[in-house]
Amino acid sequence: MKKTPIAVALIIMGALLVMTPALAEYFHRQSFLALLSRPGLDMTSLYRDFSAQMDYRYQFGCWLTGSLMVGAAFLVRRRDVA
């Protein structure tokens, strides 16, 4: 039985999970820069909008789960070839 579609799906989804914290940080910084360029900025809105960042445990969980998915894809593909 060919396991190539399963391996490809695991690699794609694992890579997306690994990239999620970096993409979230990028979009968070972009929204912060847009907030800084807004007229009538006060410090309370600045603190409220920028203080919500992704938890480090969630970042690690995304990285670990994504890495395990990519590793599982390579193992599935290796068993299919052998």
Buried (B, 14 or more C-beta within 10 A) or exposed (E): EEBEEBBEEBBEBBBEBBBBBEEBEEEBEEEEEEEEEEEEEEEEEBEEBBEEEEEEEEBEBBBEBBBEBBEBBEEBBEEEEE
